[in-house]
């Protein structure tokens, strides 16, 4: 096996950079798609989207991480493990495809819309290609090559997003139905997965990775361990997708049972789904931190460096809360204008604002999951996600009939809050990361968020009353962008003045990310 000599952090940050771009692409395309197809067309797409998100969590996170860890720990048995992983991936993909394809009619009925059978069948084809890509990524990562994994992710998402937008534009132009347009857009995801798989297969054939030998045997023990670990690693990355999946099955059905017409319920679901790209955008930083801290935390845990473990855990959680909180509060204050700017009108703004509260908790979940995985507590993190799903189901059943979209948003907030608190308590129990923490930090953070919110509200109030009415998308865009800029400036000044991050914590960040430190040293050398 030919390998690249990347350091742990260089490899981790390479994957993190790719993950950020992938998430941004995943967020950006939904806005023009909703603009082209309307709320009903967006509803159709979003009903099938959670199945794609599940496949991606396995292909980008769960399976590759599980396989790469096993390759590192089983160096003398590479052939057996690689053969097992390859056949496990193929079998998993085939079984998933058959199950979803055959169950599509029943799932569509359970979602309250039999027309969804076609989009679900189209997305099922994805499972024929994406598990094999996951196998290649895991193998390359196990032998230290992160570059091919990162490039393959970028290729897949670029082709996928291009396919979604081009196909949906063509189908809308030709007058196809929302369901046919949604199916065509979802086929863009299949094309992206196929392209990524062919890219990885090409380098496998070129000898970047040596195939397993003829004496290699399939091991059921390896297969069981691989599947179990993949599920644990994938579940926490699926927190938002699982919340969406619950909404896909319950949102419309609960509304219809409450007496609403089916079309109106589906249209409301499309409006509610506007919040998903905003949630993803607000949690990009936390998801990236989670990817980066896993190898570092695992290394510290192996060396039993308790002090360093506490330092890393404390700093990581603080980053997730500081920036997750800022994203949540900022989006809440500008939601009405952002909604008009992105989606043409302000329908559902209150529900979307409530939904954005969960950004704080999802950011914590992503970060604490990475930390818990690094110290061998990934199983607990996975269980908390399952509990969150149960809370979400009960919340939808109880809250939607009384509070509508706001109830669905509230159930997501309650579910993610429960999982976040459980993971924080577990992390504290295992690492004692809050030991000797400054008690004033939480207060200063709270004050910073209040001042930021007050500044944004004041600016919005002034613009609406003294500059313009904000009744066009362009004016809504001006308010959204200017308010975001003002809020960011106020917040950065506040966390700097109040010293929310200590000097030691800043030093820890630059010490951990070695290549950033090198960049700063080079810049200093160039100064006259």
For each residue, the residues with C-beta under 8 A, 3 or more apart:
1: 78 143 209 210
2: 145 207 208 209
3: 143 144 145
4: 144 145 146 147
5: 144
6: 10 11 14 144 145 146 147
7: 10 11 514
8: 11 12 295 296 299
9: 12 13 292 295 296 512 513 514 515
10: 6 7 13 14 146 514 515
11: 6 7 8 14 15 141 144 146 295
12: 8 9 15 16 146 291 292 294 295 296
13: 9 10 16 17 292 513 515
14: 6 10 11 17 18 146 147 150
15: 11 12 18 19 146 149 150 291
16: 12 13 19 20 288 291 292
17: 13 14 20 21 150
18: 14 15 21 22 149 150 151 153 154
19: 15 16 22 23 60 153 287 288 291
20: 16 17 23 24 284 288
21: 17 18 24 25 154 157
22: 18 19 25 26 60 153 154 157
23: 19 20 26 27 280 281 284 287
24: 20 21 27 28 281 284
25: 21 22 28 29 157 158 160 161
26: 22 23 29 30 157 161 277 280
27: 23 24 30 31 277 280 281
28: 24 25 31 32 161 277
29: 25 26 32 33 161 164 165
30: 26 27 33 34 42 276 277
31: 27 28 34 35 277 342 343
32: 28 29 35 36 165
33: 29 30 36 37 41 42 45 164 165 168 185
34: 30 31 37 38 39 41 42 270 274 342 343
35: 31 32 343 344
36: 32 33 41 168 169 172
37: 33 34 40 41 42 44 45 168 172 178 181 182
38: 34 41 42 178 270
39: 34 42 43 267 270 271 274 343 347
40: 37 43 44 178 263 266 267 270
41: 33 34 36 37 38 44 45 168 172 178 181 182 270
42: 30 33 34 37 38 39 45 46 270 273 274
43: 39 40 46 47 178 266 267 269 270 273
44: 37 40 41 47 48 115 116 119 178 179 181 182 270
45: 33 37 41 42 48 49 119 182 185 186
46: 42 43 49 244 248 269 270 273 276
47: 43 44 111 113 116 119 248 269
48: 44 45 51 52 116 119 120 122 123 182 186
49: 45 46 52 53 186 244 276
50: 53 54 241 242 244 245 248
51: 48 54 55 100 120 123 124 126 245
52: 48 49 55 56 123 126 186 189
53: 49 50 56 57 238 240 241 244
54: 50 51 57 58 234 238 241 245
55: 51 52 58 59 96 126 127 130 193
56: 52 53 59 60 130
57: 53 54 60 61 62 234 237 238 241
58: 54 55 61 62 63 130 131 134 230 234
59: 55 56 63 64 130 131 133 134 137 193
60: 19 22 56 57 64 134 137 153 237
61: 57 58 64 65 233 234 237
62: 57 58 65 66 134 229 230 231 232 233 234 237
63: 58 59 66 67 89 131 134 135 137 138 226 230 234
64: 59 60 61 67 68 134 137 138 141 149
65: 61 62 68 69 138 141 229 230 233 294
66: 62 63 69 70 138 225 226 229 230 233
67: 63 64 70 71 81 85 134 135 138 139 141 142 226
68: 64 65 71 72 138 139 141 142
69: 65 66 72 73 142 229
70: 66 67 73 74 81 85 142 222 225 226 229
71: 67 68 74 75 78 81 82 138 139 142 143
72: 68 69 75 142
73: 69 70
74: 70 71 77 78 81
75: 71 72 78
76:
77: 74 80 81
78: 1 71 74 75 81 82 212
79: 82 83 212 213 215 216
80: 77 83 84 212 216 217 218 219 222
81: 67 70 71 74 77 78 84 85 219 222
82: 71 78 79 85 86 139 211 212 216
83: 79 80 86 87 212 216 217 218
84: 80 81 87 88 218 219 222 223 226
85: 67 70 81 82 88 89 135 138 139 222 226
86: 82 83 89 90 132 135 212
87: 83 84 90 91 218 223
88: 84 85 91 92 135 222 223 226 227
89: 63 85 86 92 93 131 132 134 135
90: 86 87 93 94 131 132
91: 87 88 94 95
92: 88 89 95 96 131 227
93: 89 90 96 97 127 128 129 130 131 132
94: 90 91 97 98 127 128
95: 91 92 98 99
96: 55 92 93 99 100 124 127 131
97: 93 94 100 101 124 125 127 128
98: 94 95 101 102
99: 95 96 102 103
100: 51 96 97 103 104 107 120 121 123 124 127
101: 97 98 104 121 124 125
102: 98 99
103: 99 100 106 107
104: 100 101 107 108 117 120 121 124
105: 108 109 114 117
106: 103 109 110
107: 100 103 104 110 111 116 117 120
108: 104 105 111 113 114 115 116 117 120
109: 105 106 112 114
110: 106 107 249 253
111: 47 107 108 116 248 249 252 253
112: 109 252 253 256 262 265
113: 47 108 116 252 262 266
114: 105 108 109 117
115: 44 108 118 179
116: 44 47 48 107 108 111 113 119 120 179
117: 104 105 107 108 114 120 121
118: 115 121 122 179 180 183
119: 44 45 47 48 116 122 123 179 182 183 186
120: 48 51 100 104 107 108 116 117 123 124
121: 100 101 104 117 118 124 125 183
122: 48 118 119 125 183 186 187 190
123: 48 51 52 100 119 120 126 186 189 190
124: 51 96 97 100 101 104 120 121 127
125: 97 101 121 122 128 129 187 190
126: 51 52 55 123 129 130 189 190 193
127: 55 93 94 96 97 100 124 130 131
128: 93 94 97 125
129: 93 125 126 132 133 190 193 194 196 197
130: 55 56 58 59 93 126 127 133 134 193 197
131: 58 59 63 89 90 92 93 96 127 134 135
132: 86 89 90 93 129 135 136 197 201
133: 59 129 130 136 137 152 156 193 196 197 200
134: 58 59 60 62 63 64 67 89 130 131 137 138
135: 63 67 85 86 88 89 131 132 138 139
136: 132 133 139 140 148 152 197 200 201 204 209
137: 59 60 63 64 133 134 140 141 148 149 152 200
138: 63 64 65 66 67 68 71 85 134 135 141 142
139: 67 68 71 82 85 135 136 142 143 209
140: 136 137 143 145 146 148 149 200 208 209
141: 11 64 65 67 68 137 138 144 145 146 149
142: 67 68 69 70 71 72 138 139
143: 1 3 71 139 140 209
144: 3 4 5 6 11 141
145: 2 3 4 6 140 141 148 149 208
146: 4 6 10 11 12 14 15 140 141 149 150
147: 4 6 14 150 151
148: 136 137 140 145 151 152 200 203 208
149: 15 18 64 137 140 141 145 146 152 153
150: 14 15 17 18 146 147 153 154
151: 18 147 148 154 155 199
152: 133 136 137 148 149 155 156 196 199 200
153: 18 19 22 60 149 150 156 157 196
154: 18 21 22 150 151 157 158
155: 151 152 158 159 192 195 196 199
156: 133 152 153 159 160 192 193 195 196
157: 21 22 25 26 153 154 160 161 192
158: 25 154 155 161 162 192
159: 155 156 162 163 188 191 192 195 196
160: 25 156 157 163 164 188 189 191 192 193
161: 25 26 28 29 157 158 164 165 188 192
162: 158 159 165 166 188
163: 159 160 166 167 185 187 188 189 191 192
164: 29 33 160 161 167 168 185 186 188 189
165: 29 32 33 161 162 168 169 188
166: 162 163 169 170 188
167: 163 164 170 171 184 185 187 188
168: 33 36 37 41 164 165 171 172 181 184 185 188
169: 36 165 166 172 173
170: 166 167 173 174 184
171: 167 168 174 176 180 181 184 185
172: 36 37 41 168 169 175 176 181
173: 169 170
174: 170 171
175: 172
176: 171 172 180 181 184
177: 180 181
178: 37 38 40 41 43 44 181 182
179: 44 115 116 118 119 182 183
180: 118 171 176 177 183 184
181: 37 41 44 168 171 172 176 177 178 184 185
182: 37 41 44 45 48 119 178 179 185 186
183: 118 119 121 122 179 180 186 187
184: 167 168 170 171 176 180 181 187 188
185: 33 45 163 164 167 168 171 181 182 188
186: 45 48 49 52 119 122 123 164 182 183 189 190
187: 122 125 163 167 183 184 190 191
188: 159 160 161 162 163 164 165 166 167 168 184 185 191 192
189: 52 123 126 160 163 164 186 192 193
190: 122 123 125 126 129 186 187 193 194
191: 159 160 163 187 188 194 195
192: 155 156 157 158 159 160 161 163 188 189 195 196
193: 55 59 126 129 130 133 156 160 189 190 196 197
194: 129 190 191 197 198
195: 155 156 159 191 192 198 199
196: 129 133 152 153 155 156 159 192 193 199 200
197: 129 130 132 133 136 193 194 200 201
198: 194 195 201 202
199: 151 152 155 195 196 202 203
200: 133 136 137 140 148 152 196 197 203 204
201: 132 136 197 198 204 205
202: 198 199 205 206
203: 148 199 200 206 208 209
204: 136 200 201 208 209 211
205: 201 202
206: 202 203
207: 2 210
208: 2 140 145 148 203 204
209: 1 2 136 139 140 143 203 204
210: 1 207
211: 82 204
212: 78 79 80 82 83 86 216
213: 79 216
214:
215: 79
216: 79 80 82 83 212 213
217: 80 83
218: 80 83 84 87 223
219: 80 81 84 222 223
220: 223 224
221: 224 225
222: 70 80 81 84 85 88 219 225 226
223: 84 87 88 218 219 220 226 227
224: 220 221 227 228
225: 66 70 221 222 228 229
226: 63 66 67 70 84 85 88 222 223 229 230
227: 88 92 223 224 230 231
228: 224 225 231 232
229: 62 65 66 69 70 225 226 232 233 378
230: 58 62 63 65 66 226 227 233 234
231: 62 227 228 234 235 382
232: 62 228 229 235 373 378 379 381 382
233: 61 62 65 66 229 230 236 237 373 378
234: 54 57 58 61 62 63 230 231 237 238
235: 231 232 238 239 242 381 382 385 386
236: 233 239 365 366 369 373 378 381 382 384 385
237: 57 60 61 62 233 234 287 366 369
238: 53 54 57 234 235 241 242 385
239: 235 236 242 243 362 365 366 385 388 416 419
240: 53 243 244 276 279 280 283 362
241: 50 53 54 57 238 244 245
242: 50 235 238 239 245 246 385 388 389 392
243: 239 240 246 247 388 389 392 412 415 416
244: 46 49 50 53 240 241 247 248 273 276
245: 50 51 54 241 242 248 249
246: 242 243 249 250 389 392 393 396
247: 243 244 250 251 269 272 396 408
248: 46 47 50 111 244 245 251
249: 110 111 245 246 253
250: 246 247 253 254 393 396 397 400
251: 247 248 254 255 265 268 269 272 396 400 408
252: 111 112 113 255 256 262 265 266 269
253: 110 111 112 249 250 256 257
254: 250 251 257 258 396 397 400 401
255: 251 252 258 260 264 265 268 400 404
256: 112 252 253 259 260 261 262 265
257: 253 254 401
258: 254 255 400 401
259: 256
260: 255 256 264 265 268
261: 256 264 265
262: 112 113 252 256 265 266
263: 40 266 267
264: 255 260 261 267 268
265: 112 251 252 255 256 260 261 262 268 269
266: 40 43 113 252 262 263 269 270
267: 39 40 43 263 264 270 271
268: 251 255 260 264 265 271 272 348 404 405
269: 43 46 47 247 251 252 265 266 272 273
270: 34 38 39 40 41 42 43 44 46 266 267 273 274
271: 39 267 268 274 347 348 351 405
272: 247 251 268 269 275 348 351 352 355 405 408 409
273: 42 43 46 244 269 270 276
274: 34 39 42 270 271 277 278 339 342 343 348 352
275: 272 278 279 348 351 352 355 356 409
276: 30 46 49 240 244 273 279 280
277: 26 27 28 30 31 274 280 281
278: 274 275 281 282 331 338 352 355 356
279: 240 275 276 282 283 355 356 358 359 362
280: 23 26 27 240 276 277 283 284
281: 23 24 27 277 278 284 327
282: 278 279 324 327 328 331 356 359 362 363
283: 240 279 280 286 287 324 327 359 362 363 366
284: 20 23 24 280 281 287 288
285: 288 289 319 320 323 324 327 363
286: 283 289 290 319 320 323 324 362 363 364 366 367
287: 19 23 237 283 284 290 291 366
288: 16 19 20 284 285 291 292
289: 285 286 292 293 316 319 320 366 367 370
290: 286 287 293 294 366 367 369 370
291: 12 15 16 19 287 288 294 370
292: 9 12 13 16 288 289 295 296 370 513
293: 289 290 296 297 312 316 367 370 371 374
294: 12 65 290 291 297 298 370 373 374
295: 8 9 11 12 292 298 299 374
296: 8 9 12 292 293 299 300 312 374 512
297: 293 294 300 301 309 312 313 370 371 373 374 375
298: 294 295 301 302 373 374 375
299: 8 295 296 302 303
300: 296 297 303 305 308 309 312 374
301: 297 298 304 309 374 375 376
302: 298 299
303: 299 300
304: 301
305: 300 308 309
306: 309 310 431
307: 310 311
308: 300 305 311 312
309: 297 300 301 305 306 312 313 375 431 433
310: 306 307 313 314 431 432 433 435
311: 307 308 314 315 508
312: 293 296 297 300 308 309 315 316 371 508 512
313: 297 309 310 316 317 371 427 431 433
314: 310 311 317 318 433 434 437
315: 311 312 318 319 505 508 509
316: 289 293 312 313 319 320 367 370 371
317: 313 314 320 321 364 367 368 371 424 427 433
318: 314 315 321 322 441 500 501 505
319: 285 286 289 315 316 322 323 367
320: 285 286 289 316 317 323 324 363 364 366 367 368
321: 317 318 324 325 360 363 364 445
322: 318 319 325 326 445 495 500 501
323: 285 286 319 320 326 327 363
324: 282 283 285 286 320 321 327 328 359 360 362 363 364
325: 321 322 328 329 360 445 449
326: 322 323 329 330 449 452 487 488 491
327: 281 282 283 285 323 324 330 331 356 359 363
328: 282 324 325 331 332 356 357 358 359 360
329: 325 326 332 333 449 452 453
330: 326 327 333 334 452 456 484 487 488
331: 278 282 327 328 334 335 338 353 356 359
332: 328 329 335 353 356 357 453
333: 329 330 453 456 457 460 483 487
334: 330 331 337 338 456 460 479 480 483 484
335: 331 332 338 339 349 352 353 356
336: 339 340 346 349
337: 334 340 341 346 460 470 476 477 479 480 483
338: 278 331 334 335 341 342 476 480
339: 274 335 336 342 343 345 346 347 348 349 352
340: 336 337 343 344 345 346 470 473 476
341: 337 338 473 476 477 480
342: 31 34 274 338 339
343: 31 34 35 39 274 339 340 347
344: 35 340 473
345: 339 340
346: 336 337 339 340 349
347: 39 271 339 343
348: 268 271 272 274 275 339 351 352 405
349: 335 336 339 346 352 353
350: 353 354 405 406
351: 271 272 275 348 354 355 404 405 406 408 409
352: 272 274 275 278 335 339 348 349 355 356 409
353: 331 332 335 349 350 356 357
354: 350 351 357 406 409 410 413
355: 272 275 278 279 351 352 358 409 412 413
356: 275 278 279 282 327 328 331 332 335 352 353 359
357: 328 332 353 354 360 361 413
358: 279 328 355 361 362 412 413 416 417
359: 279 282 283 324 327 328 331 356 362 363
360: 321 324 325 328 357 363 364 420
361: 357 358 364 365 413 416 417 419 420
362: 239 240 279 282 283 286 324 358 359 365 366 416 420
363: 282 283 285 286 320 321 323 324 327 359 360 366 367
364: 286 317 320 321 324 360 361 367 368 420 423 424
365: 236 239 361 362 368 369 381 384 385 416 419 420 423
366: 236 237 239 283 286 287 289 290 320 362 363 369 370
367: 286 289 290 293 316 317 319 320 363 364 370 371
368: 317 320 364 365 371 372 381 420 423 424 426 427
369: 236 237 290 365 366 372 373 378 381 423
370: 289 290 291 292 293 294 297 316 366 367 373 374
371: 293 297 312 313 316 317 367 368 374 375 427 431
372: 368 369 375 377 378 380 381 423 426 427 430
373: 232 233 236 294 297 298 369 370 376 377 378 381
374: 293 294 295 296 297 298 300 301 370 371
375: 297 298 301 309 371 372 430 431
376: 301 373
377: 372 373 380 381 426 430
378: 229 232 233 236 369 372 373 381 382
379: 232 382 383
380: 372 377 383 384 423 426
381: 232 235 236 365 368 369 372 373 377 378 384 385 423 426
382: 231 232 235 236 378 379 385 386
383: 379 380 386 387
384: 236 365 380 381 387 388 418 419 422 423 426
385: 235 236 238 239 242 365 381 382 388 389 419
386: 235 382 383 389 390
387: 383 384 390 391 418 419 422
388: 239 242 243 384 385 391 392 415 416 418 419
389: 242 243 246 385 386 392 393 415
390: 386 387 393 394
391: 387 388 394 395 411 414 415 418
392: 242 243 246 388 389 395 396 411 412 414 415
393: 246 250 389 390 396 397
394: 390 391 397 398 411
395: 391 392 398 399 407 408 410 411 412 414 415
396: 246 247 250 251 254 392 393 399 400 407 408 411
397: 250 254 393 394 400
398: 394 395 401 402 407 411
399: 395 396 402 403 406 407 408 410 411
400: 250 251 254 255 258 396 397 403 404 405 407 408 411
401: 254 257 258 398 407
402: 398 399 407
403: 399 400 406 407 410
404: 255 268 351 400 407 408
405: 268 271 272 348 350 351 400 408 409
406: 350 351 354 399 403 409 410
407: 395 396 398 399 400 401 402 403 404 410 411
408: 247 251 272 351 395 396 399 400 404 405 411 412
409: 272 275 351 352 354 355 405 406 412 413
410: 354 395 399 403 406 407 413 414
411: 391 392 394 395 396 398 399 400 407 408 414 415
412: 243 355 358 392 395 408 409 415 416
413: 354 355 357 358 361 409 410 416 417
414: 391 392 395 410 411 417 418
415: 243 388 389 391 392 395 411 412 418 419
416: 239 243 358 361 362 365 388 412 413 419 420
417: 358 361 413 414 420 421
418: 384 387 388 391 414 415 421 422
419: 239 361 365 384 385 387 388 415 416 422 423
420: 360 361 362 364 365 368 416 417 423 424
421: 417 418 424 425
422: 384 387 418 419 425 426
423: 364 365 368 369 372 380 381 384 419 420 426 427
424: 317 364 368 420 421 427 428
425: 421 422 428 429
426: 368 372 377 380 381 384 422 423 429 430
427: 313 317 368 371 372 423 424 430 431 433
428: 424 425 431 432 433 434
429: 425 426 432
430: 372 375 377 426 427
431: 306 309 310 313 371 375 427 428
432: 310 428 429 435
433: 309 310 313 314 317 427 428 437
434: 314 428 437
435: 310 432
436:
437: 314 433 434 441
438: 441 502
439: 442 443
440: 443 444
441: 318 437 438 444 445 500
442: 439 445 446
443: 439 440 446 447
444: 440 441 447 448 494 495 498 499 500
445: 321 322 325 441 442 448 449 495 498 500
446: 442 443 449 450
447: 443 444 450 451 494 498
448: 444 445 451 452 491 494 495 498 500
449: 325 326 329 445 446 452 453 491
450: 446 447 453 454
451: 447 448 454 455 490 491 494
452: 326 329 330 448 449 455 456 487 490 491 494
453: 329 332 333 449 450 456 457 487
454: 450 451 457 458
455: 451 452 458 459 486 487 490
456: 330 333 334 452 453 459 460 483 486 487 490
457: 333 453 454 460 461
458: 454 455 461 462
459: 455 456 462 463 482 483 486
460: 333 334 337 456 457 463 464 479 483
461: 457 458 464 465
462: 458 459 465 466 467
463: 459 460 466 467 468 470 478 479 482
464: 460 461 467 468 469 470 479
465: 461 462
466: 462 463
467: 462 463 464
468: 463 464 475
469: 464 475
470: 337 340 463 464 475 476 479
471: 475
472: 475 476
473: 340 341 344 476 477
474: 477 478
475: 468 469 470 471 472 478 479
476: 337 338 340 341 470 472 473 479 480
477: 337 341 473 474 480 481
478: 463 474 475 481 482
479: 334 337 460 463 464 470 475 476 482 483
480: 334 337 338 341 476 477 483 484
481: 477 478 484 485
482: 459 463 478 479 485 486
483: 333 334 337 456 459 460 479 480 486 487
484: 330 334 480 481 487 488
485: 481 482 488 489
486: 455 456 459 482 483 489 490
487: 326 330 333 452 453 455 456 483 484 490 491
488: 326 330 484 485 491 492
489: 485 486 492 493
490: 451 452 455 456 486 487 493 494
491: 326 448 449 451 452 487 488 494 495
492: 488 489 495 496
493: 489 490 496 497
494: 444 447 448 451 452 490 491 497 498 500
495: 322 444 445 448 491 492 498 499 500 501
496: 492 493 499
497: 493 494
498: 444 445 447 448 494 495
499: 444 495 496 502
500: 318 322 441 444 445 448 494 495
501: 318 322 495 505 506
502: 438 499 505 506
503: 506 507
504: 507 508
505: 315 318 501 502 508 509
506: 501 502 503 509 510
507: 503 504 510 511
508: 311 312 315 504 505 511 512
509: 315 505 506 512 513
510: 506 507 513 516 517 520
511: 507 508 514 517
512: 9 296 312 508 509
513: 9 13 292 509 510 516 517
514: 7 9 10 511 517 518
515: 9 10 13 518 519
516: 510 513 519 520
517: 510 511 513 514 520 521
518: 514 515 521 522
519: 515 516 522 523
520: 510 516 517 523 524
521: 517 518 524 525
522: 518 519 525 526
523: 519 520 526 527
524: 520 521 527
525: 521 522
526: 522 523
527: 523 524
528:
